[in-house]
Amino acid sequence: MKRVSLVLTLAVAAGLSVQAASAQTLKTVKDRGMLSCGVSQGLPGFSSPDDKGNWTGLDVDICRAIAAAVFNDPSKIKFVPLSAKDRFTALQSGEIDVLSRNTTWTLSRDTSLGANFTGVTYYDGQGFMVKKALKVNSALELNSASVCVQQGTTTEQNLADYFKGNNMKYEVIAFGTNDEAVKAYESGRCDVFTTDVSGLYADRLKLANPADHVVLPEVISKEPLGPMVRHGDDQWFDIVKWTLYAMITAEELGITQKNADEMAKSDKPEMKRVFGTDGNLGEQLGLTKDWVSRIVKAVGNYGESFERNVGAGSKLGIARGINALWSKGGIQYAPPIR
């Protein structure tokens, strides 16, 4: 009997210690009064500052949505610009609470960095950009080309795999930052610049004469981009994951930044769960009942964020494509909030 009692005591103690550990990041963020979010050093459409230091982009909206869910204030954020080389160390060390920086989800990164991907904010793939003057129409015409690429990315390995797989030779010219690689390409140090296709459209805007450059049609890899959090804090993992899912769900249900308050009056069971007028789903996450409403009113639904930052309403003008909702021909899909 004593043995059973001891086992139960230990189990309860273990459970309490796990609960305490799981709430650590949320408590740290609340005590600090601010979310620390790792972003890029400037990638238009995803995370870039204006001349006054105001950050915008699809990845930035994820940060603002998390802050809205936790604080009901999307401005309570410290944005930390990080290079590809430094981004994982910043997360591991606790310098940032979440990494929301055009980062590809891979098996090795999911298992070897002490971190978890929480979802996919943008389904991407790697491509190539060349000067129109080269009169190249396909990546298969790039044999013996010199290629500018950023170090510390999946881009380097994909580049090697593609050229080897097509029995082509190439010269790689690698740089520590994306901007260095883009400047080298523009100055003529290499024939080709390669990165994710979304990045190519964003980087082309930085060039003196964007119309003089073309993105080739080939997409040579799968690059699912999404936020990361540290291992060992399931509650924080759930909060970041379900923040993205809340934005996708809101688009599925037709909830927008403008109509959120009106939609919250709905008597439909699904709407009542989403808006917290029925049940305590928000509280199960460690948030408030109106967590979804806070998110959508702060940044809009996923579709609004996409169109504003990278879609038809932006300078990038990227089509939704596979990033459309599953019900509209794409693969964006959120588990049910219930």
Order of alpha helices (4+ residues) and beta strands (2+ residues): alpha-alpha-beta-beta-beta-alpha-beta-alpha-beta-alpha-beta-beta-beta-beta-alpha-beta-alpha-beta-alpha-beta-beta-beta-alpha-alpha-alpha-alpha-alpha-alpha
